[in-house]
Amino acid sequence: MCLPGLFFNMQFECTRRYLLAIGVRTPILYVLVAAIAVHLTSLVICVLIEDMGIFGVGLSTSITYTINWFLISLYTYFQSEEVLQAKWRLFDVHILWSMPMFLKYGVPSCFMLLIEWWGTEIIGIFAGWLGVAELATFTIISNILLISVEIPYAISLTSS
């Protein structure tokens, strides 16, 4: 049930990246805070009250993705002058001159991120081989770690 919401999530991510590139950060924070409230509310309704189980989790995630896209689209529509004043340039010759420096830092960063993802997936596979309880423990610890990292990351992203 999460699949229909992925389209809206892709649209949201593209808009979010564009707004970050032109220096607009605060509305993204407000949208994500509102999305957390909507997501928690929809989870309670779908999973606990309506007893939809895993189907309710997917439905709740799709609702959250759709709300994210809708709110950020409303912002860009009503603040279109501010967004358009940034004058996004698609290509400039000066970009080619800085490409070696970008690749010098970008490629190793990509590999480090890739190794981190692979490491997490391999640990998940090993935890699954150990048993159901171990895999559940790994999932809980991973989610707690993700939540404890995402909140300071969001604050640092909006304050810089």
Secondary structure, DSSP 8 states (H G I E B T S, - for coil): --HHHHHHHHHHHHHHHHHHHTT--HHHHHHHHHHHHHHHHHHIIIIIIS--THHHHHHHHHHHHHHHHHHHHHHHHHTHHHHHTT---S--HHHHHTHHHHHHHHHHHHHHHHHHHHHHHHHHHHHHHH-HHHHHHHHHHHHHHHHHHHHHHHHHHHH-
